[in-house]
């Protein structure tokens, strides 16, 4: 798990450098389970209910779904830094519990930004049972 936090820290510094010296991507896609948060949806014994500030995550019975610190920092940066206002954000995830993942997106707050939740930040969502195939083709802005 420690390497994920470092990976997001590196990604955040690359984003900072990228903003200064190069063009930004038009679309950034995140996976959900084991990339943005833990535990994975299939590991939950109860459906997620709501964000609990005491637990610092989304309550799911006795369990808590928490964002990785690096993922939270990157999402907050994308939501608040005006350099990213034209960058579209997407999630692509295969899970045995798509409704659980959607509830988590709707519940995680993004305080300090114009977006109330992660769900509001994310423009495209491909969350379904099965494999994530052809995301780029399905959600390419040129295909609208």
Number of C-alpha atoms within 10 A of each C-alpha: 9 8 8 16 17 13 13 20 17 13 16 19 13 12 18 13 11 14 14 11 9 9 8 15 12 12 16 13 16 16 16 21 19 14 18 22 20 18 16 18 25 14 11 18 11 14 18 23 15 16 21 15 10 7 12 13 22 25 22 20 12 8 17 20 24 19 22 18 15 21 21 20 16 18 18 19 18 21 26 17 10 10 14 17 11 11 16 17 22 19 19 20 21 19 20 15 17 16 15 20 25 15 17 28 19 17 21 22 21 20 13 10 15 11 16 16 18 21 21 15 20 19 14 18 17 17 21 17 12 10 11 14 12 9 16 12 10 13 16 13 11 7 8 6
